[in-house]
């Protein structure tokens, strides 16, 4: 029996993640992308972005490198949308 790669609790026979943990992880990723994209489009809504993304990342089991990559991806998406 393996442990969940997110919460480190037993995940069950031949499983590496809980469905709920995976969903929470995916939702956090999507929320950070949306948050960054919206902040760039609003010009100036960047205040508090670091704290918000850090909170989301912690709740969604995202490490610093993944969070940074999501912020860059969200920024690029916002620029593409504007152009």
Buried (B, 14 or more C-beta within 10 A) or exposed (E): EEBBBBBEEEBEEEEEBBEEBBEBBEEBBEBBBEBBBEBBEEEEEEEEBEEBBEEBBEEBBBEEEBBEBBBEBBBEBBEEEEE
